[in-house]
Structure formats: C-alpha cells, structure tokens
C-alpha cells in the first residue's frame, strides 16, 4: 500500500496594513499628522465658523456698507486683517482681446508699506531715490535678480529706455506679477514723471489682472479702516475695472463681487 504523503500546513496570509489616517498612533501614546493634512479644528472654532456661515447664507447678496460691518463683526484674530475684493467677470481670459489688466490709485491707500524697485539709469536714479523708491538702478539690480534670485520688493517700475534689458527678467518676474508693463502703468514713458509714478504706488496704487477663470483679486485696505474709507476704496476699484471692459465683451460684464478679510469667509455684495 502506497505511503500517504503529508500535506504541507496552510500558511496564513499576512495581515493587510491599515490605511494611513490623517492622525496615526506612533505606539508611544502620541499621535502624528500625515504630511499635508491640516490640524483638526477645535469645537469652539468649528461652531464659530458654522455660525458665521449661517449668517452669510441667509442673504444672497448685501449692500456694501452692510457687508463691511459684517466683516468687522466676524473678526477673531489679533492682527490687522487685509480687506480683499474678488470680482467674477464675464470675459474669456484665454482670448487676448478680452484680457483685463490695469492699476488704480485708491483714495485712502492700502494700509501697507510698499517696497518699490525702479529700473532706470543716469539722473533718473537720483530722482527715483529722492521720490521714495527703495531701490533704483539698472544692470546691477538686473544681475542681482538673475544671479541671486533677489525679489525683496512689491512693485517694479521701469523707464521706457530700460525695457530692452528688463525683458530678460520676464521668466522670473512674470509669474509673480512683478513684470513692468504699460497696461499696468509700471512702464514710465520717455518723457514721463518718474517721481509722480513712485508716489502713486507708495500712496496705494493697486494693480489688477484677470486670471484664467476671469476673476480679479486685490487688497483694498485694512479692517481697521473706517467703513467710509473702505467703501470709497472698493468703489474706486470697481469703477476702474468697469471702465476697463473690453469692447468685444457681450452680455453681463461684472457677474459678481465678493469682499472678505484675511481670516473671514467671503460676503457677496450687491452689484
């Protein structure tokens, strides 16, 4: 009779690893967050945000003064928040004929110190520094940006004669919205007044540009500003964008306007 062969014992499959969670135990009683996951909001903050959102959702849009009053009532941080405006325009930004870009001097400034660099040469360097420019020069500044990646400024102005050299910085300044352009008023004509241009931007001249989705975003002041000053800044900004409507845009140009503060939800304003 043939000997019976022993069957090998069944091998248990290894346990499946548990799916990683946003918060996992290290085995020492402490938990760590997975990289890229936000910290868990506390109950008090969750309730506060829920109440704020419920107040806003009651009205589809509100008058500007009421929206500003609501922003101030929702303040929950110690620093002076920036008040922002967000406009949805009925334009196709992929069409060059429908690009919306420019600058507007706000009546009451933006409540922020603006660092300005001016690309110029000769006597214009002295004029620029006397007018309040933080940095002024030509090739030495261009080389510093190219070689050192120096970008410690908020606005870049350039004289018309320097644009041939400044164009080398297009790949560096362009994506950051710092490239001087005539449409934004940051290229000073040959016989233009450099001092006047610098003083306008120092006082609170704001640049704007429609993004790929046809939206314009800008800071228009600080939450500590009086309601009247914020309202005048916002109205000046809206009117400037309205005046920049491309001639070939049909239908509704300004689709919506929303105001918000740095740490608050947006409130839709009656157009």
Backbone torsions as a table, in degrees:
resi	resn	phi	psi	omega
1	UNK	NA	129.7	-176.0
2	UNK	-66.2	137.7	179.0
3	UNK	-67.8	139.6	178.7
4	UNK	-77.3	133.8	178.9
5	UNK	-89.0	139.6	179.3
6	UNK	-73.7	134.3	176.3
7	UNK	-82.8	137.4	179.3
8	UNK	-65.2	144.3	179.7
9	UNK	-64.2	141.6	-180.0
10	UNK	-66.4	135.0	179.9
11	UNK	-94.5	126.0	-179.9
12	UNK	-72.6	138.0	177.7
13	UNK	-70.2	141.1	179.4
14	UNK	-63.2	146.3	-179.8
15	UNK	-62.5	143.2	179.6
16	UNK	-71.3	137.2	179.2
17	UNK	-65.9	142.9	179.3
18	UNK	-71.5	143.8	178.7
19	UNK	-63.9	138.0	-179.3
20	UNK	-67.5	134.6	178.6
21	UNK	-106.9	167.2	-179.6
22	UNK	-61.7	-28.7	179.0
23	UNK	-131.3	117.8	-175.8
24	UNK	-122.0	152.9	-179.2
25	UNK	-84.2	134.7	180.0
26	UNK	-83.9	-7.9	-176.8
27	UNK	93.1	-6.8	-179.4
28	UNK	-115.4	21.1	177.6
29	UNK	84.1	-0.6	179.4
30	UNK	-113.1	151.7	179.0
31	UNK	-113.7	148.4	176.2
32	UNK	-125.7	152.5	178.9
33	UNK	-91.9	142.4	174.8
34	UNK	-66.6	141.8	-178.7
35	UNK	-57.0	132.4	178.1
36	UNK	93.2	-9.8	-179.9
37	UNK	-91.7	135.8	-178.4
38	UNK	-72.6	155.5	176.8
39	UNK	-66.7	151.6	-179.3
40	UNK	-70.5	131.9	179.1
41	UNK	-74.8	141.0	178.0
42	UNK	-72.3	162.8	-177.3
43	UNK	-60.7	-40.6	-178.3
44	UNK	-62.5	-43.9	179.9
45	UNK	-68.3	-40.3	179.9
46	UNK	-61.7	-42.7	179.3
47	UNK	-66.4	-38.9	179.6
48	UNK	-62.8	-47.4	-179.7
49	UNK	-65.3	-36.4	178.5
50	UNK	-64.5	-41.9	178.8
51	UNK	-65.4	-41.4	178.8
52	UNK	-62.1	-44.3	-178.4
53	UNK	-66.0	-36.5	179.7
54	UNK	-67.3	-34.9	177.8
55	UNK	-66.9	-41.8	-177.7
56	UNK	-69.2	-40.5	-174.8
57	UNK	-69.4	-12.5	179.0
58	UNK	-67.2	-28.1	-178.0
59	UNK	-122.1	132.6	178.8
60	UNK	-67.4	-42.5	175.5
61	UNK	-152.9	152.4	-176.6
62	UNK	-132.0	160.5	175.4
63	UNK	-61.8	156.1	-174.4
64	UNK	-58.3	-47.3	-177.6
65	UNK	-60.3	-39.7	179.5
66	UNK	-68.0	-37.6	178.8
67	UNK	-63.8	-40.9	179.6
68	UNK	-66.9	-39.5	177.5
69	UNK	-63.3	-38.4	178.9
70	UNK	-66.7	-39.1	178.0
71	UNK	-60.2	-43.4	-178.5
72	UNK	-68.6	-32.6	179.3
73	UNK	-71.7	-20.5	-178.3
74	UNK	-95.0	2.8	-178.6
75	UNK	-60.4	131.1	-178.2
76	UNK	-136.8	6.5	179.2
77	UNK	-121.4	164.1	-174.4
78	UNK	-83.6	-29.9	-176.6
79	UNK	-77.7	161.4	-178.5
80	UNK	-80.9	106.2	-175.0
81	UNK	-72.8	151.3	175.1
82	UNK	-85.3	134.9	175.1
83	UNK	-89.4	128.5	-175.5
84	UNK	-118.1	151.3	174.2
85	UNK	-120.3	139.5	-179.8
86	UNK	-130.5	120.2	-177.4
87	UNK	-117.9	128.7	174.7
88	UNK	-97.2	118.8	-177.3
89	UNK	-106.1	149.0	178.4
90	UNK	-86.5	59.2	-179.9
91	UNK	-125.0	159.1	174.7
92	UNK	-105.6	99.9	-174.0
93	UNK	-67.0	-18.6	178.1
94	UNK	-73.7	-16.3	176.9
95	UNK	-90.7	118.1	-176.4
96	UNK	-58.7	-29.0	-179.2
97	UNK	-74.9	-10.5	-178.7
98	UNK	-115.1	17.8	177.7
99	UNK	-72.0	139.3	179.6
100	UNK	-119.6	117.2	-177.7
101	UNK	-154.9	145.7	178.1
102	UNK	173.8	-163.0	178.6
103	UNK	-146.3	154.0	-178.6
104	UNK	-143.1	129.2	174.8
105	UNK	-78.1	121.2	-179.6
106	UNK	-82.7	137.1	-175.4
107	UNK	-57.2	-32.4	-175.2
108	UNK	-120.1	19.7	177.6
109	UNK	68.6	-171.1	-178.1
110	UNK	-117.8	2.5	177.6
111	UNK	71.8	26.8	-175.8
112	UNK	-139.8	142.0	175.8
113	UNK	-76.1	121.5	-176.8
114	UNK	-101.4	123.8	177.9
115	UNK	-91.3	124.0	-174.1
116	UNK	-118.5	133.4	171.6
117	UNK	-113.5	138.1	-179.4
118	UNK	-122.1	122.7	175.8
119	UNK	-88.4	107.5	-178.7
120	UNK	-156.7	177.6	-178.9
121	UNK	-148.6	167.0	178.8
122	UNK	67.2	-138.4	-178.0
123	UNK	-65.8	-23.5	-178.8
124	UNK	-64.2	-26.5	179.2
125	UNK	-64.5	-44.1	179.0
126	UNK	-65.5	-43.7	179.8
127	UNK	-61.3	-41.0	-177.9
128	UNK	-64.9	-44.4	-179.3
129	UNK	-67.9	-36.5	177.4
130	UNK	-67.1	-30.0	-179.4
131	UNK	-80.3	-8.4	177.0
132	UNK	114.2	7.0	178.3
133	UNK	-65.6	138.6	180.0
134	UNK	-76.4	-33.9	178.9
135	UNK	-141.6	141.8	178.5
136	UNK	-150.9	137.4	-179.5
137	UNK	166.1	-169.0	-177.7
138	UNK	-126.1	-104.3	-172.8
139	UNK	-62.3	-34.4	-178.3
140	UNK	-63.8	-35.7	178.4
141	UNK	-75.1	-40.3	178.2
142	UNK	-60.1	-44.6	179.1
143	UNK	-64.1	-38.0	-179.2
144	UNK	-63.9	-39.6	179.3
145	UNK	-68.9	-42.6	-177.4
146	UNK	-69.9	-42.0	-173.3
147	UNK	-89.9	-35.3	-175.3
148	UNK	-105.6	-9.6	-177.5
149	UNK	69.2	27.8	-176.7
150	UNK	-72.1	125.9	-178.7
151	UNK	-143.5	37.0	-177.4
152	UNK	-83.8	59.0	177.3
153	UNK	-153.8	159.3	-176.7
154	UNK	-104.1	-28.8	-177.9
155	UNK	-136.4	137.1	176.6
156	UNK	-117.1	123.2	175.1
157	UNK	-111.5	154.7	179.4
158	UNK	-147.1	140.7	173.6
159	UNK	-74.9	154.3	-177.2
160	UNK	-56.0	-39.5	-177.6
161	UNK	-68.7	-16.5	-178.7
162	UNK	-94.9	-7.8	-172.8
163	UNK	-63.6	-28.7	177.8
164	UNK	-62.0	-37.4	179.1
165	UNK	-83.4	-37.1	-179.1
166	UNK	-66.6	-26.1	-178.8
167	UNK	-59.8	-20.9	177.5
168	UNK	-66.1	-17.8	-177.8
169	UNK	-94.3	7.9	-175.3
170	UNK	-54.3	-42.1	-177.3
171	UNK	-71.3	-22.8	-179.6
172	UNK	-90.3	-48.1	-175.0
173	UNK	-83.9	-32.8	-176.2
174	UNK	-55.3	-55.6	-178.3
175	UNK	-61.6	-21.0	-179.1
176	UNK	-95.1	2.4	179.7
177	UNK	70.6	24.7	-176.5
178	UNK	-108.4	-3.9	-177.1
179	UNK	-70.5	124.4	178.5
180	UNK	-61.5	134.0	178.1
181	UNK	-142.5	147.9	178.1
182	UNK	-61.1	-36.7	-178.1
183	UNK	-62.5	-35.2	-179.4
184	UNK	-85.7	-2.2	179.7
185	UNK	75.4	17.9	-177.9
186	UNK	-101.6	2.8	171.0
187	UNK	-107.5	120.3	-175.6
188	UNK	-91.3	121.7	-178.9
189	UNK	-57.5	164.3	-176.1
190	UNK	-53.3	-44.2	179.8
191	UNK	-101.7	19.1	-177.8
192	UNK	-76.2	166.5	-178.3
193	UNK	-96.1	103.0	-178.7
194	UNK	-63.5	-42.8	-177.9
195	UNK	-60.4	-42.2	-179.2
196	UNK	-65.3	-40.4	179.8
197	UNK	-63.5	-41.8	179.8
198	UNK	-64.8	-44.2	-178.1
199	UNK	-64.7	-34.8	178.1
200	UNK	-63.1	-45.7	-179.1
201	UNK	-72.7	-32.9	176.2
202	UNK	-65.8	-35.2	-178.1
203	UNK	-76.0	-18.4	178.4
204	UNK	127.6	37.8	175.1
205	UNK	-80.5	126.4	-173.6
206	UNK	-110.5	134.0	175.1
207	UNK	-90.2	149.5	176.1
208	UNK	-141.4	154.7	179.7
209	UNK	-159.1	130.7	178.7
210	UNK	-69.6	132.1	179.1
211	UNK	-83.5	-170.8	-176.3
212	UNK	-62.3	-27.6	-179.7
213	UNK	-89.3	5.2	-179.5
214	UNK	77.6	25.0	-179.7
215	UNK	-108.8	145.0	177.4
216	UNK	-116.8	132.9	-178.9
217	UNK	-128.3	142.1	178.2
218	UNK	-163.3	152.0	171.6
219	UNK	-87.4	135.8	-174.7
220	UNK	-124.9	16.4	178.4
221	UNK	144.6	-171.2	179.5
222	UNK	-114.2	155.0	-177.9
223	UNK	-64.5	-20.7	179.3
224	UNK	-77.9	-10.7	177.9
225	UNK	-63.9	152.9	171.8
226	UNK	-62.9	151.5	179.3
227	UNK	-57.3	-40.0	-178.4
228	UNK	-63.8	-41.1	-179.6
229	UNK	-66.8	-42.3	178.1
230	UNK	-64.1	-41.8	-179.5
231	UNK	-63.0	-41.7	179.8
232	UNK	-66.8	-39.1	176.6
233	UNK	-62.3	-45.0	-178.6
234	UNK	-65.6	-42.5	179.7
235	UNK	-64.1	-39.2	177.9
236	UNK	-64.2	-39.7	179.8
237	UNK	-66.4	-46.4	-178.2
238	UNK	-62.4	-42.8	-179.2
239	UNK	-65.1	-35.6	178.2
240	UNK	-66.9	-43.0	178.1
241	UNK	-65.7	-39.0	178.3
242	UNK	-61.2	-40.7	-179.2
243	UNK	-70.2	-19.6	-178.8
244	UNK	-89.1	13.4	-178.5
245	UNK	-59.9	124.6	177.2
246	UNK	-62.2	144.5	-174.9
247	UNK	-65.3	-25.6	-176.2
248	UNK	-96.0	12.0	177.1
249	UNK	-86.7	124.6	-179.5
250	UNK	-108.1	156.2	177.2
251	UNK	80.4	-154.1	-175.7
252	UNK	-74.0	119.0	-177.7
253	UNK	-83.9	-55.4	177.3
254	UNK	-95.0	106.8	-176.1
255	UNK	-84.2	-36.5	178.7
256	UNK	-161.0	155.2	176.0
257	UNK	-131.3	129.0	179.0
258	UNK	-128.4	137.4	175.0
259	UNK	-115.7	149.1	179.1
260	UNK	-153.7	167.9	171.3
261	UNK	-113.1	171.9	-174.7
262	UNK	-53.0	-42.1	-174.0
263	UNK	-115.6	25.2	-178.8
264	UNK	-124.2	158.4	172.9
265	UNK	-70.3	161.5	-179.9
266	UNK	-79.4	147.6	177.4
267	UNK	-121.0	124.0	-178.5
268	UNK	-76.2	134.3	-175.8
269	UNK	-107.1	143.1	176.4
270	UNK	-62.3	127.2	-178.3
271	UNK	-76.4	NA	NA
